[in-house]
């Protein structure tokens, strides 16, 4: 009988995988070849417009809309989520009604209705309802311009979705955590912000970033307001020059860049949040100096029992 | 804190319904300060519910609970009891520590952060003082070297010892334990019970719901036996455990001890 040192280990081979990978690479090469060498894609036009100031200005508007839409809908959606979770029957039904309404209406309908608000109401005023008292009054048409209508419409619709995502995250946190925080007498805001929210974020973030990404692309919808964001700018240009495909490619690549950027942020945020999950049993950020001594005397760690 | 006269619990005619089910049926119990009371009973007998009412995690439907004369969940003015707002209830809970069956440590915080959260939130201590106190408490439960560990990396027994330390951080007059060893592997039960035994000699009032008869025999001043939301037998541990009067107590003890 041979000793173990002389026995050779032969790794298992999977020839079909190699064939499959080869076919996939071939298809990829064909696609790249056709896109790169078919002159009708007009990559020269693409290159000329890609960093054009008009395009960049449109891109700026798109980014600004995305940013404002995200920030406002997280704030408003957070409030809605807390209302939905509130033990007050009235608050939770009102929030439910809001979410029901704005999840049911297509964004484009909301935008056009808002844009025509000045037809319904000539002026918007601040005062006490059901009395004649008015402190300030504005022409609707001046308040709801293209940009503010776009921000307002996106926020109204987006916050309905954001609220549900945040609520889902809160519901996903073990009930024992609420009880432990209550038993320690932590004030409600501290319980929500310091105990429940950090744990809820782990489930909120993946679907939350999904929503931000679809919002970034959804801003293209505000072209119906003739607002010069990225997509509307591109349409304006190709209607004039008739270079439809290369200009759409300019938009497509910019949307790709935005989405990749957001995905990168998502990756970094999720990695930062996962710190308590990582395998090292000791929080290395705090106690790098004492960690070796501590690990030496450490008792064997067990899996969590419940 | 030694032999402090504080921590007197008085339960008077407490009933609690879950829908139609009567979880607590006219329960009255006196728990003198600094004593150890062990509540025994089959599952579903209402012992955990009783414990939760003492901390107002569960609202009572009838009757009153007082700690050192203060009504739990209410404020008395003359002949009227005013229901407290959530904020005031939370403040009341500072006097009562609660240890859960499933530990419920905050998993996104280190052990040290778990321990300083409540004292800092209640402005009892500055962060620095709270940290000092946290290390003292970690010495009590024998886990000083775990201060910077994440709670989920600890064994069940260690987690429960940290949970006890966390409850002690507010210097409560009363400590409530809801089946503190039921979620533990058998070989880890002893380390948690040892910590509770240390507390039993510190003068804090302890109320422990458990199935550990040996622990009750050794530590309890008073043993209460509950069935179907009622207290059927109570008295000194020696009397209840060795010479039970009620047939249900005898039946339960014979099953648990066999």
Contacts between the chains, C-beta under 8 A, distances in Angstrom:
chain1	res1	chain2	res2	distance
A	174	B	104	7.6
A	176	B	100	6.3
A	176	B	102	5.5
A	176	B	104	4.1
A	177	B	104	6.2
A	177	B	106	6.9
A	179	B	57	6.1
A	179	B	100	6.9
A	179	B	104	6.6
A	180	B	100	6.5
A	180	B	104	3.7
A	180	B	105	7.6
A	180	B	106	7.2
A	181	B	106	8.0
A	182	B	57	6.6
A	182	B	90	7.0
A	182	B	93	7.1
A	183	B	55	6.0
A	183	B	57	6.5
A	183	B	93	6.2
A	183	B	96	7.9
A	183	B	97	7.8
A	183	B	98	3.9
A	183	B	100	7.7
A	183	B	167	7.6
A	184	B	93	7.2
A	184	B	117	7.1
A	184	B	118	4.1
A	184	B	121	7.6
A	184	B	166	7.3
A	184	B	167	7.6
A	184	B	170	7.0
A	185	B	90	4.3
A	185	B	91	6.2
A	185	B	92	7.5
A	185	B	93	3.9
A	185	B	94	4.9
A	185	B	118	6.8
A	185	B	121	7.8
A	185	B	122	6.6
A	185	B	170	7.4
A	186	B	90	7.0
A	186	B	117	7.1
A	186	B	118	6.4
A	186	B	121	5.2
A	187	B	87	6.9
A	187	B	90	6.2
A	187	B	121	6.6
A	188	B	86	6.5
A	188	B	87	7.7
A	188	B	90	7.7
A	190	B	121	5.4
A	194	B	117	7.3
A	195	B	106	5.8
A	195	B	117	7.9
A	198	B	108	4.7
A	199	B	107	6.9
A	199	B	108	5.7
A	276	B	107	6.2
A	276	B	108	5.2
A	276	B	109	7.8
A	276	B	150	4.7
A	276	B	152	6.9
A	277	B	152	7.8
A	281	B	149	5.7
A	281	B	150	7.3
A	281	B	153	4.1
A	282	B	148	5.6
A	282	B	149	5.5
A	282	B	153	8.0
A	283	B	110	5.0
A	283	B	148	4.6
A	283	B	149	6.9
A	283	B	150	6.2
A	286	B	110	7.1
A	286	B	148	5.0
A	287	B	147	7.8
A	287	B	148	4.2
A	290	B	148	7.6
A	291	B	148	7.7
A	294	B	145	4.9
A	294	B	146	7.9
A	294	B	148	7.3
A	297	B	145	5.5
A	298	B	145	7.0
A	299	B	155	6.9
A	299	B	158	7.1
A	300	B	155	7.4
A	301	B	153	5.2
A	301	B	154	6.5
A	301	B	155	6.3
A	302	B	154	7.7
A	302	B	155	3.7
A	302	B	156	6.2
A	302	B	185	7.4
A	302	B	188	7.9
A	304	B	152	5.5
A	304	B	156	7.2
A	304	B	159	7.5
A	305	B	156	4.0
A	305	B	183	5.3
A	305	B	184	6.7
A	305	B	185	7.0
A	306	B	102	4.4
A	306	B	103	7.5
A	306	B	156	7.8
A	306	B	183	5.1
